[in-house]
Amino acid sequence: MKKFLLITLLLVVVGVAAYLLICNFTYSEGSRTGYLIKFSRSGFVFKTYEGEMNLGGMNTASNSVANYLWDFSVLSSEKDVVGQLSNYEGKVITVYYKEKLKNMPWQGNTKYFVYRIEATKE
């Protein structure tokens, strides 16, 4: 019985570790440019930094300008990015992000994690 419990516990530990590693895998990387319209710290249990950008765009069917909103998160460990984003609200910026397969509750509300930003000349 002890051997069965030990093997089961070992399988659970290995399974949880594998799940965390796979979910933290970077699926894609890229950049987006737009107006930063919201940046805040929110959450009940886990306080996370969340932002929203208006990427703009064009609706080809009606030749009108459309507002494409993009939500992103910033890890709490990225203190320099958090400080910069607070100052750029309402301005055009370029953000560099990594898309994860799945986000954990303590990381943020989205799969997109910004790790660098640049101010863009309007």
matplotlib code that plots the C-alpha trace (Angstrom):
import matplotlib.pyplot as plt

x = [0.0, 2.9, 4.4, 1.1, 0.7, 4.3, 4.0, 0.6, 2.1, 5.1, 2.9, 0.8, 3.8, 5.3, 1.9, 1.5, 5.1, 4.5, 1.2, 2.9, 5.8, 3.5, 1.2, 4.1, 5.4, 5.6, 3.3, 4.2, 6.0, 5.3, 4.5, 1.5, 1.1, -1.8, -3.2, -3.0, -6.5, -6.4, -3.8, -4.7, -4.0, -6.9, -8.0, -9.5, -7.0, -4.1, -3.5, -2.4, -1.6, -4.0, -4.1, -6.1, -5.0, -7.0, -5.2, -7.5, -7.9, -10.1, -13.3, -13.0, -16.7, -17.9, -14.6, -14.9, -12.5, -13.0, -11.8, -10.0, -9.3, -6.6, -6.2, -2.9, -1.3, 2.1, 3.8, 4.4, 8.1, 8.3, 8.5, 10.1, 7.3, 4.6, 6.2, 6.4, 2.9, 1.5, 3.0, 1.9, -1.9, -3.6, -0.4, 0.6, 3.1, 4.5, 4.4, 6.3, 4.6, 4.8, 1.6, 1.5, -0.6, -2.5, -2.2, -2.2, -4.4, -1.5, 0.0, -2.8, -6.2, -5.0, -2.5, -0.6, 2.3, 4.0, 7.7, 8.9, 7.4, 8.5, 7.0, 6.0, 6.0, 2.4]
y = [0.0, 2.4, 1.7, 2.5, 5.8, 6.8, 6.1, 8.0, 11.0, 11.0, 10.9, 13.8, 15.9, 15.2, 15.8, 19.2, 20.2, 19.2, 21.1, 24.3, 24.0, 23.4, 26.2, 28.6, 27.8, 30.8, 30.2, 33.4, 36.7, 40.0, 43.7, 45.9, 49.6, 51.7, 54.1, 53.0, 53.7, 51.8, 50.5, 49.4, 47.0, 44.7, 41.5, 40.1, 37.5, 38.0, 41.7, 41.8, 44.6, 44.8, 47.1, 47.9, 49.4, 50.8, 49.4, 51.3, 49.9, 50.1, 48.2, 47.4, 46.6, 50.1, 52.1, 53.3, 53.4, 50.7, 50.5, 47.2, 46.8, 44.5, 43.4, 42.5, 41.8, 42.8, 40.5, 42.0, 41.3, 43.8, 46.9, 49.1, 48.3, 49.0, 52.4, 53.3, 52.3, 54.4, 57.5, 56.6, 56.5, 58.2, 58.1, 55.9, 53.2, 50.0, 47.0, 43.8, 40.8, 37.0, 34.9, 31.9, 28.8, 29.5, 32.1, 31.3, 33.3, 35.0, 36.1, 38.1, 37.9, 37.4, 35.2, 38.2, 39.4, 42.7, 42.7, 45.9, 49.1, 52.0, 55.4, 56.1, 59.5, 60.4]
z = [0.0, 0.8, -2.6, -4.3, -2.4, -3.1, -6.8, -7.0, -5.2, -7.5, -10.5, -9.2, -8.6, -12.0, -13.6, -11.9, -12.8, -16.4, -16.6, -15.3, -17.7, -20.7, -19.8, -19.4, -22.9, -25.1, -28.1, -30.0, -29.7, -31.4, -31.1, -31.4, -31.8, -30.6, -28.1, -24.5, -23.2, -19.9, -17.4, -13.9, -11.1, -10.3, -8.8, -5.6, -4.4, -6.9, -7.8, -11.5, -13.9, -16.8, -19.8, -22.9, -26.2, -29.1, -32.2, -34.6, -38.1, -41.1, -41.9, -45.6, -46.0, -45.1, -45.5, -42.0, -39.1, -36.5, -33.0, -32.3, -28.6, -27.4, -23.7, -22.2, -18.8, -17.3, -14.8, -11.4, -11.7, -14.6, -12.4, -15.1, -17.6, -15.0, -14.3, -17.9, -18.8, -16.1, -17.7, -21.3, -20.9, -23.8, -26.0, -28.9, -27.9, -29.3, -26.9, -27.2, -25.9, -25.4, -25.8, -23.4, -24.0, -20.7, -18.0, -14.4, -12.0, -10.3, -13.7, -15.2, -16.9, -20.5, -22.4, -23.6, -21.4, -22.2, -21.4, -23.2, -24.5, -26.7, -27.1, -30.7, -32.4, -33.3]

ax = plt.figure().add_subplot(projection="3d")
ax.plot(x, y, z, "-o")
ax.set_aspect("equal")
plt.show()
